Amino acid sequence: MNIAFVGCGFVFDIYMRTLRAHPQLTIAGVYDLKPERMQRVQAHYGFTTYHSLEALLADPGVEAVINLTNIGAHYGVTKAALEAGKHVYSEKPLTPVLAQSRELFAIAARQGVRLYGAPCNILSDTVRTLFKAVADGAIGKPLLVYAELDDNPIQMMGFDKVKSPTGAPWPLKEEILEGCTYEHLGYHLVWICGLLGPAISVTAFSSELIENKMEGLPSKVGTPDYSVACLHFANGASARITCSVVAPRDHRMRVIGEAGELCGDSYRHYRAPVFLERYGKGSLNARKFQTLRARPWLGRLFGIGGRRVPLVRNWKSEALEKDQQLRSSLKQRLFEWLRRREVYAQDKFAGIAEMAREIGTGEAQYLSPDFVLHVNELTLLVQGAGPEGVAVKPETSFDLLGPIPGTESPVADYTALARPGPLERLLAR
């Protein structure tokens, strides 16, 4: 599929980290409002540039537009691309107004093209493993999800000095003005809603806690830097998502069932380890001991937190197993190896690749328009909850998604991997 990018900011270079793993995608060109950004991208990657958005949309060779503009521009750019007969993959959130998102899907249907939305971490090996373990019955019926999205105190991280390989600055001002809920909540919503189905009620609270996040901005900007949402789902399960740029980094994903739990270390690492604990008297009793709680390595011997299980692989798992940058120095390759291993590893092209595969085969969208609208609405509800809080019922819903496409070489039944160890059995007596 021939694709073209609109927006060449910081996130553009994050996409480029896994480009070589997707030879079925050809970048026809790029466009950015800032000519200097296009020139830097052209010099670094060699991509063709367009002198205007209209020129890009008039190119008959462009089949799909990848919209990486800022949130305020999502609606206008996506609408123009759809009306030009192009498929669109847009960064999150789709729009800041639900009615605009509905309008965009109506235009796509009328034009006979498709509209997709980020994030795509539901396609990761970590999430696939959570889904399969739940489907296998390894933890019994899922009852509760705890999802953390604390991303470090933003005022202490020096983001104003961070730049991408092509010199794009980390968008600190935009992140502060838009807020962590807008920017990040979707990462957890996509896999939670994919697993549990549509939310039928939302209780949420959001507030701004940190003053003086950035020089040149008011003491407080009026956008929440902390939010918490409790969701209840049509299948009877519940979830709690906490999102902030106030607390130290914590990206854990926990699925708690009638008989056990699954835990992933990070939504942002597509091959993050998954631990499976089948509840038993031994591991539950072990939690009473302060020494075992204070020393996780020792607690695991008694079953606390369970055992690490093999990850399910997908058709693009190799995207994160070696350097896939189009151009990189030895220093960059070493840095990328360390980042993939220890910090985070995202394949942002995975959603675009899935879009191309589905369009090519004529399959229905796995992340359906109704699903994307639901995630969009939930994000807006939590963002706007405010310090007084809200308790509302979403307008949108969707049909259950089913198994994640693209899974390869699945492991054996996960229920067989949750046997208690000898020390756990000792505490169970």
Disulfide bonds with the S-S distance in Angstrom:
none
